[in-house]
Amino acid sequence: MEKNVVSVKIYGQEYNITGEKSREHIIKVADYVDRNMHDMAEVAQNAPVSALAILASINIADEYFETAARLETQESINLQKEKDIEHYIQLWEEAKKNFTQFREENATLVEQRDKLREAIREKEKEISQLKETALSAEKRAEERNEERYEILLKREKELESNFFDLQMENIRLKSELDRMKKNQEDDF
């Protein structure tokens, strides 16, 4: 890398500073040291230049260590946030997986529901050929099926509105699904 030689003035004294940093950066650092020297001169007016230089160096070093400590704290906070983000991404992926599974199970239920509806239509054709007593039995069966359908619709809406709770609700829903399948098998 190219070395830059820059002439700067610090507390009235000219210095030639050589460094790999840009000319602007070297001037900026020298101006900062100069300001610190002048600030020390205002506080310790009769102090020799060497004492002002030491006091300015101590202040600059103190600022450096405070900044380094803040940076270390911020890096620690950032590391924790990165871990949190990874955790939430994992939770999100699990929730998406569970939601996909829910959709598949829901599609199966819809297919079963459609098959049940078709079966009901066929039964209705048969029932329409029966006597008047059979018509009253048909009405009761339709009411029960409508109640089941409403329950299924209600559960479907609850599941959609509780998407982010799917992971915790997954075991309960599987149990409920098994019970519904058993009830449907028992009914038909």
WORA-V628830 format. One record per backbone hydrogen bond with DSSP energy under -0.5 kcal/mol. CO is the residue of the C=O (numbers start at 1). NH is the residue of the N-H. E is the energy in kcal/mol with one decimal. If there is no record, write none. Layout:
((CO | NH | E) (CO | NH | E))
//
This chain:
((4 | 6 | -0.6) (4 | 19 | -2.4) (6 | 8 | -0.6) (6 | 17 | -3.3) (8 | 10 | -0.5) (8 | 15 | -3.1) (9 | 11 | -0.5) (10 | 13 | -1.6) (13 | 10 | -2.9) (15 | 8 | -3.1) (15 | 17 | -0.7) (17 | 6 | -3.1) (19 | 4 | -3.8) (22 | 26 | -2.3) (23 | 27 | -2.4) (24 | 28 | -2.3) (25 | 29 | -2.5) (26 | 30 | -2.5) (27 | 31 | -2.7) (28 | 32 | -1.8) (29 | 33 | -2.3) (30 | 34 | -2.7) (31 | 35 | -2.7) (32 | 36 | -2.2) (33 | 37 | -2.4) (34 | 38 | -2.4) (35 | 39 | -2.7) (36 | 40 | -2.3) (37 | 41 | -2.1) (38 | 42 | -1.6) (39 | 43 | -1.3) (40 | 44 | -3.5) (43 | 45 | -0.7) (44 | 47 | -1.3) (48 | 52 | -2.3) (49 | 53 | -2.7) (50 | 54 | -2.0) (51 | 55 | -2.9) (52 | 56 | -2.9) (53 | 57 | -2.4) (54 | 58 | -2.7) (55 | 59 | -2.5) (56 | 60 | -2.7) (57 | 61 | -2.9) (58 | 62 | -2.8) (59 | 63 | -2.7) (60 | 64 | -2.5) (61 | 65 | -2.8) (62 | 66 | -2.6) (63 | 67 | -2.7) (64 | 68 | -2.9) (65 | 69 | -2.5) (66 | 70 | -2.6) (67 | 71 | -2.7) (68 | 72 | -2.7) (69 | 73 | -2.7) (70 | 74 | -2.9) (71 | 75 | -2.9) (72 | 76 | -2.3) (73 | 77 | -2.5) (74 | 78 | -3.1) (75 | 79 | -2.6) (76 | 80 | -2.3) (77 | 81 | -2.6) (78 | 82 | -2.6) (79 | 83 | -2.3) (80 | 84 | -2.8) (81 | 85 | -2.9) (82 | 86 | -2.5) (83 | 87 | -2.5) (84 | 88 | -2.9) (85 | 89 | -2.7) (86 | 90 | -2.4) (87 | 91 | -2.6) (88 | 92 | -2.7) (89 | 93 | -2.8) (90 | 94 | -2.5) (91 | 95 | -2.7) (92 | 96 | -2.8) (93 | 97 | -2.5) (94 | 98 | -2.9) (95 | 99 | -2.7) (96 | 100 | -2.6) (97 | 101 | -2.4) (98 | 102 | -2.6) (99 | 103 | -2.7) (100 | 104 | -2.3) (101 | 105 | -2.7) (102 | 106 | -3.2) (103 | 107 | -2.8) (104 | 108 | -2.1) (105 | 109 | -2.3) (106 | 110 | -2.8) (107 | 111 | -2.6) (108 | 112 | -2.7) (109 | 113 | -3.0) (110 | 114 | -2.9) (111 | 115 | -2.5) (112 | 116 | -2.8) (113 | 117 | -2.7) (114 | 118 | -2.4) (115 | 119 | -2.6) (116 | 120 | -2.7) (117 | 121 | -2.5) (118 | 122 | -2.2) (119 | 123 | -2.5) (120 | 124 | -2.8) (121 | 125 | -1.9) (122 | 126 | -2.0) (123 | 127 | -3.4) (124 | 128 | -2.4) (125 | 129 | -0.6) (126 | 129 | -1.1) (127 | 130 | -1.7) (131 | 134 | -0.7) (131 | 135 | -1.1) (132 | 136 | -1.3) (133 | 137 | -1.4) (134 | 138 | -2.1) (135 | 139 | -2.0) (136 | 140 | -1.8) (137 | 141 | -2.2) (138 | 142 | -2.6) (139 | 143 | -2.2) (140 | 144 | -2.1) (141 | 145 | -2.5) (142 | 146 | -2.8) (143 | 147 | -2.3) (144 | 148 | -2.3) (145 | 149 | -2.6) (146 | 150 | -2.8) (147 | 151 | -2.4) (148 | 152 | -2.8) (149 | 153 | -2.9) (150 | 154 | -2.7) (151 | 155 | -2.7) (152 | 156 | -2.5) (153 | 157 | -2.3) (154 | 158 | -2.4) (155 | 159 | -2.6) (156 | 160 | -2.1) (157 | 161 | -2.4) (158 | 162 | -1.3) (160 | 163 | -1.0) (162 | 165 | -1.5) (163 | 166 | -1.6) (165 | 169 | -2.1) (166 | 170 | -1.4) (169 | 173 | -2.7) (170 | 174 | -2.4) (171 | 175 | -2.1) (172 | 176 | -2.5) (173 | 177 | -2.9) (174 | 178 | -2.6) (175 | 179 | -2.2) (176 | 180 | -2.4) (177 | 181 | -2.7) (178 | 182 | -2.3) (179 | 183 | -2.5) (180 | 184 | -2.7) (181 | 185 | -2.6) (182 | 186 | -2.7) (183 | 187 | -2.1) (184 | 188 | -1.4))
//
